[in-house]
C-alpha cells in the first residue's frame, strides 16, 4: 500500500488523531494532555541537566568529575533502566490490537529500519575517518554511531508529530538500534571480567521467572522488577553487556490491557493492570533520573579538537536517515507492512530524528575508549549530534510531515 493510499483523505501523511478515551481527555483545570505533560517534564529536566553538566565540566572540571564519577554507576547502569522500561511499555502497548505496531509485520519494520540505519551510519563513519586519516578511531569507535538518545528523540518526535503513529515507530527503532550497539560493544569490546555462560544462564532464569509470574497472573510490578528484573540486570552485567537494558525483555511479560489505548494516554482511574500501575509509580522519579543522566554524561571539556570529532555527527545525521529509509522500503517490498500514516516521508523524518546520539553515544564512547584525546573527539561528536534535531524539524517542514502538514493545510 502506498503512502497516499494509507493516508486516504489525510494531507501528506498527516495522522488523524485517534478519538480520545475518557482517560485521555484534558485534566481538570489544565489544557495539557498526559503526553504533553510528559514531554514538558522531560523537556525541562534532561536538557537542563546536559547544559549544567557541560558548563560545569568546562568551568570547573575538577569539582565536576568529583561529583559525577561517584554517581555514574547508579544513574547509568541502574536508574536509566527505569526510563527504558517506560519506553518499552509504550512499545508493548503499541503492538497490541488497535496499536500502531500491530500486527507483527508492522512491528518488524522499525527493527529492519534500525539495522539499515546502523549499517549506513557505521559505513559513513569509517569512510570519513579514512578520509581524515584517523585509524585509531576507526578501530575502536566504529560501534558508537549505533547510539540513539531515546529521551531526546522522543521529545523532538513529539514536537514534530504530536500524537502520531510515527512516535512508537521511532521508539522501537531507537530501542533496536541501541540494542544492536550494546551487543556489538559486548562482543568486540567486552569488559575485563566477563562470564558469558553465567550471564546467559541467569537471563534464561529471568525470562522463565517473568513467564511464570505472568502465568500465575501476578499483578504487582514490584515482583517483576525485584525478581526477574534484578536477575536480568545481573545477567547482562556479568555477561559484559550494558545492564541499563535489563528491563526491556521483562516488560513484555507484565500483564497489560487487551488493546492499545493510545500513545502515552493517561491510564484510566480504574485501570489496574501491571503496566499502568508501573507507569503511574515511576513516571515522576524517572524525571529525576533523566536530569542526573544528562548532568553526568554531558560534562565534556572541549579543547584541542581534531577532524575526527566530526566523523560521528556527520555519519549519524547523514547516514542514519538514508539507511533507515532504504531498509524500510526494502522491508515493505519484501512483505512487511507500513505503520498506518507512516509513509516514506515520515520514515525519512523519523530517521533524521533518530540521528540524535547525545547521551547514549556518550556512553558508548566511554565503553570503547579510555580517557584521552580519542575519547574526547567521540564525546564532542556525540554532543554535536544534537544538530540532528534542527535537521529533523527542517525535513518535516520541507516534506509537510506531522504538525507542519496541519499548518500548511490551514
N, C-alpha and C positions, 0 to 999 in steps of 0.2 A: 504494500500500500504506500502511496506517495505521501509526502508531507501535506500537499494540498488536499488530498482525499481525506487524510486523517483529521485535518483541522476543519473540514467542511466549511461552514459559514464563518469560522473564526479567522480573523485577519492575520495573515502572515505568521501562522504558527502560534498565535496568541491563545493561551489556555482559557477556557471558560471556567470561572471559579465554581467549584462544586457547591451545591446548596449546603448551607451551614446547619449542622445539627444544633440542638439547643445548647449543648456543651460548648460549641464553638462560637456562640453569639457573644457580643461585646459584654465585657464585665460591667457590673453596675457602677455608674459614675465614671466610666472610662471609655475612650474611643479606640482602645487598642485591643487587638485580638491576642490570644495566647502566643501565636507565632511572633507578632510584633514585639511583645514584651520580652520574649526570649532573645530576639535579635538585638533589641536595645540594651538589655543587660550585658550580653556578650560584647556588643559594640563598645561599651564603656570599659569593661574590665580587661579584655585581652590587649587591645592596642595601647591602653594606658600603661599596663604592665610592661609591654615591649618598649614603649617610649621612655619610661623611667629606667628600665634596665640598660638601654642603650646609652642614655645620657649619663647615668651613674658610672657605667664602666669606662666612659671616656674622660669624665671629670675626676673621679676618684677610684681608679681601678683596684687599688689595694683593699679598701673597705668594701667595695662591691663584691669581690671574689671571696672575702672573708664571710660575707653574708650569704652569698649564693651557693657556694660549694657545699656547706652542710645540709642545705635543703634540697639539693638537686635530686638525690635518690628518692626521697619521699614524694616529691612532686612528679618527676619524670617517669619513675618506674611504678609508682603506686597510684597516686592521686589522679593522673591523667587517664588511667584505665576507666575511671567512672565516666569521664566525658565520652570516651569511645563507646562505652556501654550504652549511653543515652542515644548517641548517633545510631548505633546498631539497632536500638529499639525502634527508631523511625524506619530503618531499612526493613526490619522484620514486618512491621505493620504495613508498609507499602507493598510487600509481597503477598499480603492476604487478599482474598477475593474482594474486588472493588478497589484495590490499591493500584498505584501507577506502575508497579513492577510485577503485577500478576497477569499472566501465568509465568512459568519459569523461562519461557523464551524471551520475555521482556527483561526479566532479572538478569539473564545471561549477557545481554547486550552491553550494559555498562562495564561488566567484567572484561569482555572482549575489548572494549574501548580502552580500558586501563592497560591491558597488555600492549596494545598498539601505541599508546602514549608513552609507556616505559621504553619500548624499543626505539621509537623515534627520538626521544629526548636523550637517551644514552648514546645513540649513534652520532647525533649532532654534537653532543658534549665532547666525545672523543675526537671528532673531526676538527672542532675549534682548538682543542689542545694540541693536536698535531700541527695546526697552522701556527700557533704561538709558541710551539716548541716547549711544552711543559710536560714531559713524560712522567714525572713523579705524580702529578695529579691524575693522569690517565690511569696509572697502575693502582692507585689507592682510592680515588674518589669517584669512580665510574658509576657506583650504585646510588650515589646521593641524589641524582635527578629524579629518582623514584618518589622522593618525599613530597607529600602534599599536606599543607596545613588545613586540616578538616574544618577547624573552627572559623578561620578567616574566609575560607572558600564558601562556607555556609553563609556567613554574613554578606559577602559580596553577591552570592547567588540570590539571597533574599532581596537585596536591593534591586537586582536586575529582574528577577522572575516573580517575586512575591510568593503567593500560594499556587504553585505550578508543579506539574509532574516532573519538570526538569530538576527540582531540588532532590528528591530521593535518588534520581539517576546520578546526580553529581555526588551525593554522599556515598553511594555504593561504589562509584568509580574511584573516589578518593580512598575509601577503606581498602579496596582491592589493590590499588597502586602501592599504598603503604605496606600492605601485607607482602607484596612482591619484594619491595625494598628490604623489609625486615628479613625475609627468607634469604635473599641474596647476601645480605651482610652476615647472617648467621652461618651461611655455607662458606663464604670466601673470606670473611673477617671474624672468625669465632673468637670468643674471649679465651683467656689463658686456661681456664678451668672449666671444660665443657664435658657434660655427662649425657650424651645423646640417648643411650639406651634407657637411662633412668628417666630422662625428660619425656621420652616417648611413652614409657610405661605409665608415668604419672598423668600424662594427658589422656591416655585411654581410660584411666580411673576417673578422671574429672568428667569426661564426656559420659561415661557409664553412670556415674553418680547423678549427673544432671538428668539423664534419661529416666533413672529410677524415681527421682523426685517428681518429674512430670507424670510418670505413670501412676504414682500414688496421689496425684493431684495436690501436692504441697503448694500452697499459695504464698507463703512468706518468702519475699525476695531475699531476706537475710539468710535463709537456708541455702539458697543458690550462691550467694556471694561468699559466705563464710565456709561453705563446704566445697562444691565443685569449683567455684571461682578461685578460692585460695589454692587449691591443688593445681589448677591450670596455671596460676601465676608461678608457682614453684617449678612446674613442668617446663615453662618457657625459660625461666631464669637458669635452671640447671642445664637446659639444652642449648644455652648460648643465644637465645632469641630474646628480643626486647619484650619484657613482660607486660608492657602497657596494653598490649592487645589481648591479654589473658581472658577478659570477659566477653570478647567478641564471639567466640564459639559457644559460650554458655547462655547468652541472652536468648537465642532462638528457642531454647528449651523452656523458658519461663512461660507459664500459662498466659494467654492473651485473648483479646476479643476475637470473634469469629470473622469479622470483616473490618476493613480499614476505615477508620473514622475520618481520616484526613491528616495532612502533614501538620504535626505539632498542634493538633486540635486538643484543647484542654480536656482532660478526662472528665466525664460527667460525674456528679457527686455520688451516683450510685454505681459507678464503675470501680470494682474492687479486684479486677484481675491483677496478676502479679506485675505485669509491665506498667500498668497505670500507677500502681502504688509505688513502684520503683521510681518512676519519673517524678511523682509528687515529692518524695522524700529527698532526692538528690539534686533536683534542679538548682536550688539556691547554693548549696555547698559547692557544686561544680563551678559556679561563677568565681568563687574564691580560688579554686584550683586553676582556672584559666588565667586569672590575674598573676598568680605566682609562676605559672608556666611561662608566660610572656616575660615576666621580670627576670627569671633565672636564665632563660635561653637567649634572650635578645641582647644581652650585655656583651657586645663585640667591640673592643677597642680598634679603631680604624687608624692605621698608619702603614706607610710603605707598601701600598698595594701594587700588584703586578698584573699583567694582562690576563693571567689565568683566572683572576677573580670574576671576569665577565663571562667565562665559559658556561657556568651553571645557570645564571638567569637567562641568557640567550637561548641555551638549549631547551630550557623549560618553556619559556614564553613562545618560542617559535616552533620547537619540535613537538611538544605535547599536543597542541590543538590539531596539528596535521596528523599525527599518529592516531589520536582518538577518533577523528573524523573518518580517516581511511579504514581503520579497523572496524568501526561501527557499520560503515556502508558495506564492507565485505561480509560482516556478520548477517546483515539484512539479506544480502544476495544469497547467502547460504541457508536461509530459512529462519533466522531469528526474527523476533517481532519488535517493531519500534514501540517505545513508550508512547502512550497517547499524547498527541500535541508536541512531541519532540521529534522534529524532522532534522534535516541536515543543518539548517541554520542554528537551531537550538543546540545541536550537538557540537557545532564549532564554538559557540559561545561557552558552552559547558567546558570544552577543552581549554579555552582561554582562562576561564575562572579556575580550573584545576591546575593552572601553572604556578599558583602561589605556593611556594615551598615553605618559606619562613621557618616556623619552629620545628617542624618535622625534618626539614632539610638541615637545620642547625643540629638537631640531634643525630641524624645520620652522619653528618660531618664529624662530630665528636666520636662516634662509634668506630670510624675507619681510620682516623688520624690522631696522633698525639699532639699536644700543644706545640705550636711553632708557626712559622710563616705559611706553610701549606694549609694548615687548618684555618688560619686567618683568612686566606683567599676564599676558601669554601664558605666560611661563615658570612663573609661580606656578600658573596654571591647569593646566599640564601636570603639575606635581608633585602637585597636588590630585587629579588623575585616578586616583591610586593607590587612592583610596577605592573604586574600582570592584572591587577585589579582595574587599573585605568584602561588597559588594553581590552579587557572583557567588557567593560561598560561601553567603550567606543565601538567594539564589534557589535554589541547588542543594539546600539543606536543605528549603526550603519545597516544592519540586517533587519531592523524593525522587529526585534525579538523582545518578548517579555513586556515589561511596563511601557517600553518605547512604542510598541505596537498600539497600545491604547491611546497614548498621547498623539501619535500621528493620525490615528483614525478620527480622533475628536477634533 
